[in-house]
Amino acid sequence: MDPIQDAVTFFESQEPGEELSYTEVAKRYNINRVTLARRHQGVQTTRAAAKTTGIDCKRHHANSEAKYNLYFDLLY
């Protein structure tokens, strides 16, 4: 693995409530702090997006022009 991925993995392995700063970890792995923060936040954003519930997924797919047209055709 590359050092940034090692640092992200290190962040992910920490216990909940254990606070580490990006600066501390960046120094430990000899990497850029900003790059580490961006990569780590990108991983967390991706994980949060993957945790959608079934109803959220259905709501997302229901929002299409074709489905709106079918709905209004039923009304008239």
Buried (B, 14 or more C-beta within 10 A) or exposed (E): EEBBEBBBEBBEEEEEEEEEEBEEBBEEBEBBBEBBBEBBEEBEEEEEEEEEEEEEEEEEEEEEEEEEEEEEEEEE
